[in-house]
């Protein structure tokens, strides 16, 4: 993977920020279907922006959100140990700080 993944597999790091991974418990077929929906929704966002169509943009962004929630990247966390959601937090300001500092970037 291009981006480092936390040891527990919950997040990947981009420019120092944590981004929630998809739920690894999803069936491969379901993950593939949701990923296809996400990519189509992202293309729709781009098309709506180019067309300056605010209604289409709103619908496309809702579709992105729905796909990301289905994947587990947004909404309730997919892990069950009570750990908080650190999505979009700076890695250096979280419990992953030591791990992140030790990465060979």
Backbone as CSV, one residue per row, in Angstrom:
resi,resn,N_x,N_y,N_z,CA_x,CA_y,CA_z,C_x,C_y,C_z
1,UNK,0.845,-1.183,0.000,0.000,0.000,0.000,0.885,1.240,0.000
2,UNK,0.445,2.237,-0.704,1.197,3.479,-0.841,1.304,4.240,0.481
3,UNK,0.276,4.149,1.307,0.239,4.901,2.557,0.404,3.940,3.727
4,UNK,1.113,4.384,4.776,1.276,3.491,5.926,-0.048,3.230,6.638
5,UNK,-0.201,2.007,7.102,-1.404,1.583,7.816,-1.027,1.344,9.270
6,UNK,-1.850,1.837,10.183,-1.573,1.651,11.609,-1.498,0.161,11.934
7,UNK,-0.747,-0.188,12.960,-0.572,-1.607,13.299,-1.879,-2.359,13.531
8,UNK,-2.916,-1.669,13.986,-4.195,-2.338,14.231,-5.082,-2.380,12.992
9,UNK,-4.622,-1.777,11.885,-5.348,-1.821,10.628,-6.570,-0.920,10.566
10,UNK,-6.693,-0.007,11.496,-7.878,0.858,11.523,-7.748,2.094,10.638
11,UNK,-6.537,2.565,10.450,-6.314,3.814,9.721,-5.132,3.692,8.774
12,UNK,-5.138,4.526,7.734,-3.942,4.763,6.942,-3.618,6.238,7.120
13,UNK,-2.390,6.614,6.816,-1.933,7.977,7.073,-1.590,8.664,5.761
14,UNK,-2.154,9.858,5.587,-1.849,10.709,4.440,-1.489,12.079,4.975
15,UNK,-0.272,12.520,4.647,0.208,13.833,5.103,0.011,14.038,6.602
16,UNK,0.280,12.989,7.353,0.235,13.079,8.804,-1.127,12.893,9.435
17,UNK,-2.163,12.728,8.634,-3.526,12.553,9.169,-3.987,11.115,9.031
18,UNK,-4.753,10.693,10.029,-5.343,9.360,10.030,-6.637,9.370,9.231
19,UNK,-6.807,8.347,8.402,-8.036,8.168,7.628,-8.504,6.747,7.861
20,UNK,-9.764,6.608,8.221,-10.301,5.297,8.575,-10.304,4.340,7.389
21,UNK,-9.858,3.125,7.644,-9.874,2.059,6.640,-11.282,1.484,6.534
22,UNK,-11.525,0.786,5.442,-12.782,0.069,5.275,-12.825,-1.096,6.262
23,UNK,-14.006,-1.513,6.588,-14.221,-2.626,7.516,-13.679,-3.914,6.894
24,UNK,-12.671,-4.530,7.516,-12.097,-5.752,6.949,-13.044,-6.949,7.023
25,UNK,-14.117,-6.843,7.776,-15.063,-7.955,7.897,-16.080,-7.987,6.748
26,UNK,-16.059,-6.973,5.884,-16.985,-6.975,4.749,-16.646,-8.128,3.812
27,UNK,-17.663,-8.760,3.296,-17.456,-9.808,2.295,-16.817,-9.171,1.059
28,UNK,-15.894,-9.857,0.410,-15.217,-9.272,-0.758,-16.183,-8.751,-1.821
29,UNK,-17.274,-9.474,-2.058,-18.231,-9.030,-3.072,-18.900,-7.721,-2.659
30,UNK,-19.225,-7.618,-1.376,-19.863,-6.395,-0.869,-18.898,-5.225,-0.938
31,UNK,-17.644,-5.468,-0.552,-16.622,-4.413,-0.606,-16.453,-3.931,-2.049
32,UNK,-16.390,-4.864,-2.981,-16.226,-4.499,-4.390,-17.412,-3.668,-4.876
33,UNK,-18.625,-4.092,-4.538,-19.822,-3.358,-4.966,-19.828,-1.942,-4.388
34,UNK,-19.499,-1.812,-3.112,-19.473,-0.490,-2.487,-18.364,0.378,-3.060
35,UNK,-17.232,-0.227,-3.372,-16.131,0.522,-3.978,-16.536,1.033,-5.352
36,UNK,-17.228,0.210,-6.116,-17.718,0.647,-7.426,-18.718,1.795,-7.273
37,UNK,-19.591,1.693,-6.273,-20.546,2.779,-6.014,-19.816,4.057,-5.640
38,UNK,-18.784,3.928,-4.820,-18.007,5.090,-4.396,-17.327,5.753,-5.584
39,UNK,-16.715,4.966,-6.440,-16.032,5.538,-7.601,-17.035,6.230,-8.540
40,UNK,-18.198,5.621,-8.744,-19.223,6.244,-9.582,-19.706,7.550,-8.960
41,UNK,-19.878,7.559,-7.656,-20.326,8.771,-6.973,-19.269,9.869,-7.067
42,UNK,-17.998,9.497,-6.953,-16.935,10.503,-7.082,-16.890,11.071,-8.501
43,UNK,-17.098,10.218,-9.493,-17.165,10.723,-10.872,-18.347,11.676,-11.027
44,UNK,-19.464,11.349,-10.382,-20.649,12.206,-10.445,-20.387,13.547,-9.769
45,UNK,-19.617,13.554,-8.703,-19.248,14.820,-8.052,-18.487,15.691,-9.046
46,UNK,-17.502,15.104,-9.700,-16.718,15.860,-10.678,-17.564,16.404,-11.809
47,UNK,-18.450,15.564,-12.328,-19.315,15.989,-13.433,-20.236,17.124,-12.991
48,UNK,-20.790,17.013,-11.800,-21.683,18.054,-11.291,-20.939,19.362,-11.073
49,UNK,-19.697,19.253,-10.600,-18.908,20.469,-10.396,-18.595,21.141,-11.733
50,UNK,-18.236,20.325,-12.724,-17.940,20.897,-14.038,-19.176,21.542,-14.654
51,UNK,-20.324,20.935,-14.411,-21.583,21.463,-14.951,-22.169,22.574,-14.086
52,UNK,-21.554,22.795,-12.928,-22.037,23.787,-11.970,-23.497,23.524,-11.607
53,UNK,-23.820,22.254,-11.430,-25.181,21.806,-11.104,-25.237,21.491,-9.610
54,UNK,-25.748,22.413,-8.831,-25.753,22.276,-7.379,-26.618,21.117,-6.886
55,UNK,-27.726,20.873,-7.524,-28.591,19.754,-7.116,-27.900,18.417,-7.359
56,UNK,-27.295,18.282,-8.534,-26.571,17.045,-8.849,-25.371,16.879,-7.921
57,UNK,-24.720,17.977,-7.586,-23.576,17.929,-6.686,-24.004,17.439,-5.304
58,UNK,-25.116,17.959,-4.821,-25.632,17.538,-3.523,-25.944,16.042,-3.526
59,UNK,-26.607,15.576,-4.575,-26.955,14.154,-4.682,-25.700,13.289,-4.777
60,UNK,-24.721,13.737,-5.555,-23.488,12.964,-5.713,-22.718,12.886,-4.400
61,UNK,-22.653,13.979,-3.668,-21.956,13.963,-2.381,-22.670,13.063,-1.374
62,UNK,-23.986,13.029,-1.450,-24.735,12.113,-0.579,-24.429,10.664,-0.947
63,UNK,-24.276,10.395,-2.238,-23.941,9.039,-2.684,-22.543,8.644,-2.224
64,UNK,-21.591,9.587,-2.251,-20.245,9.323,-1.737,-20.338,8.969,-0.257
65,UNK,-21.073,9.778,0.493,-21.208,9.539,1.926,-21.838,8.176,2.202
66,UNK,-22.866,7.838,1.459,-23.542,6.557,1.663,-22.588,5.384,1.388
67,UNK,-21.817,5.466,0.329,-20.871,4.396,0.014,-19.791,4.296,1.091
68,UNK,-19.276,5.436,1.544,-18.247,5.421,2.577,-18.783,4.859,3.893
69,UNK,-20.021,5.169,4.208,-20.632,4.593,5.408,-20.791,3.085,5.262
70,UNK,-21.185,2.641,4.082,-21.309,1.210,3.840,-19.980,0.488,3.984
71,UNK,-18.908,1.140,3.547,-17.572,0.564,3.664,-17.039,0.614,5.095
72,UNK,-17.641,1.447,5.933,-17.161,1.598,7.301,-16.165,2.718,7.467
73,UNK,-15.944,3.498,6.433,-14.994,4.601,6.497,-15.574,5.825,7.193
74,UNK,-16.888,5.875,7.305,-17.593,6.944,8.017,-18.682,6.301,8.854
75,UNK,-19.262,7.116,9.727,-20.343,6.608,10.565,-19.794,5.846,11.770
76,UNK,-20.595,4.958,12.318,-20.152,4.196,13.493,-18.888,3.392,13.169
77,UNK,-18.008,3.311,14.139,-16.774,2.541,13.930,-17.099,1.062,13.788
78,UNK,-16.242,0.340,13.092,-16.473,-1.085,12.866,-15.775,-1.966,13.900
79,UNK,-14.935,-1.400,14.724,-14.302,-2.194,15.771,-15.168,-2.137,17.017
80,UNK,-14.961,-3.105,17.897,-15.872,-3.261,19.034,-15.201,-3.166,20.399
81,UNK,-13.982,-2.629,20.443,-13.283,-2.567,21.727,-13.458,-1.240,22.457
82,UNK,-14.307,-0.368,21.929,-14.576,0.908,22.597,-13.581,2.008,22.281
83,UNK,-12.588,1.730,21.449,-11.606,2.758,21.095,-12.308,3.874,20.307
84,UNK,-11.897,5.115,20.541,-12.545,6.236,19.858,-12.184,6.281,18.374
85,UNK,-12.979,7.025,17.639,-12.703,7.247,16.225,-11.737,8.423,16.115
86,UNK,-10.592,8.186,15.524,-9.577,9.227,15.370,-9.464,9.690,13.928
87,UNK,-10.482,9.410,13.137,-10.470,9.782,11.729,-10.179,11.271,11.574
88,UNK,-9.252,11.573,10.689,-8.834,12.933,10.331,-7.987,13.629,11.396
89,UNK,-7.668,12.941,12.466,-6.797,13.531,13.492,-5.343,13.418,13.034
90,UNK,-4.506,14.315,13.515,-3.080,14.229,13.226,-2.509,13.038,13.989
91,UNK,-1.809,12.180,13.291,-1.248,10.976,13.912,-0.373,11.336,15.105
92,UNK,0.376,12.414,15.001,1.296,12.803,16.074,0.578,13.206,17.360
93,UNK,-0.726,13.473,17.262,-1.504,13.885,18.429,-2.376,12.757,18.976
94,UNK,-2.090,11.526,18.575,-2.907,10.385,18.984,-2.041,9.310,19.619
95,UNK,-2.668,8.220,19.995,-1.926,7.089,20.555,-0.993,6.443,19.531
96,UNK,-1.113,6.829,18.267,-0.249,6.301,17.217,1.019,7.139,17.038
97,UNK,1.218,8.136,17.876,2.339,9.072,17.720,3.690,8.356,17.680
98,UNK,3.930,7.442,18.594,5.206,6.727,18.618,5.413,5.893,17.367
99,UNK,4.377,5.180,16.973,4.441,4.370,15.754,4.721,5.274,14.545
100,UNK,4.011,6.392,14.457,4.173,7.290,13.322,5.561,7.910,13.290
101,UNK,6.059,8.305,14.443,7.396,8.912,14.524,8.468,7.924,14.092
102,UNK,8.245,6.651,14.316,9.252,5.630,13.998,9.234,5.224,12.524
103,UNK,8.247,5.667,11.760,8.190,5.300,10.352,9.357,5.885,9.587
104,UNK,9.848,5.130,8.642,10.902,5.620,7.747,10.218,6.275,6.563
105,UNK,10.018,7.578,6.671,9.312,8.302,5.606,10.341,8.865,4.689
